[in-house]
Amino acid sequence: MGLFSRRKPAATDAPTDRDARAATLAHLQDFVTTRVGVEAYVEPQTNSTPTTMMLVATDGEWTRRRVPDPKTAWQLAHDLGIPVYDVQRTGYPQRVRDWNSRQRLAHKRKHA
């Protein structure tokens, strides 16, 4: 298919819901097993974003994925064996902001 083609991709080109769920679960499991001290933070649905779950490691590294609803996020964290928090009650840990700052500095140095 050409870059500017109007033809839509075949239905088999798009991942199924089952495939997407499996990929999300695999990503979250990998994050938990390859980092230390991972905690989950459930983020509420807004007008522009669905409910999400943010996993944060001890060093502040994080990842975020969509989840169907808060109940599913809490159950998933329980299944992964990690602590889970409601971000509206606890806020984000300072280590996330620290990690983001370190990443920005590293990016600037790399591209300077």
N, C-alpha and C positions, 0 to 999 in steps of 0.2 A: 504494500500500500504506500502511495506517495505521501510525502510530508504534508501537503496541503489537500489531500484527497478528502472528498466529502463522504466517502464510504465509511460507515461505522464498522468498528472491529466486530468480528464474529463473537457470538455469545460465549464460545469456548475460550476466547482470549481473556475474558474477565474472571477474576477469582470468585468462587462461590462463597456464600456466607460461611459455610463450614471450613473452607480453606482459609478464609480470613481469620476466623476464630482460632483455628489451629496455629496459624502463624503468630498471632498475638500471644497466645498461651506459651508457645515455644520461646518467643522473645523474652517474655517476663520470667519464665523459668530459667533461661540462660542468664539473665541479669542477676537473679537471686543466687544462682549457684556459682557465679564467677566474681561476685563482689562480697565484701564483708559488711555485716551489720545493716542489711537492707531493711527499710521500713516503707510502708505504703501510705500514701495520702490520697484520700478520695476527694475529688474536685466536683462540685455540683454542675449540673447542666445550666447553661446560660442561653440567652437568645441566639448567640452565634456559635456556641460549641456544645457538644453532647457531654454527658457525664464522662469523666476521665479518671484514671488512676495513675498517680505519679509514684514511681519507686525511687527511693533515695538511698544511696550507699553511705557508709561512714565518712568517706572522703568528700561527699557532696555531689558526686556524679549522679546523674538522674536520667530517667527515661519516662515517657508518658505514653499511655495508650487509651483509646476509647474503650468504654465498657457499657453494657446495656443500661445499667442502673446502679445506684449505690449498693443495694443489697448484693448484687452480683460481685461488685468490687470487694466488699467485706468478705464474702464467701471465698473468693479467689485468694485473697491475702491469707485467710485462715488455711486454705488448702496448700498454699506455698510455705506456710509455717513462719510467717513474718508478722510483726506488729502492724496494726492499721489504725489510722487516725482520720478524723474528719477535718479537712484543712480549714473549714470555716470556724472551727473551734480552736484549733491549735496554731494555725498559720503555718508558713513554710519554715523549715529549720534554717538557721543562719548559714550552715555549711553549704546550702544550695547557692546562695548569693556569693559566697566565697569561691566556690568552684567555678561559677559563671565568670567571675572577675578574673580568675587565673586563666581560664580559657581565652577570654578576650585579649589579655596581655600576651599570651603565647601566640595567638593569631596575628596580633600586630607585629610582634618580633619576627615572625616567620615571613610576613609580607612587607617588611620594611626595607 
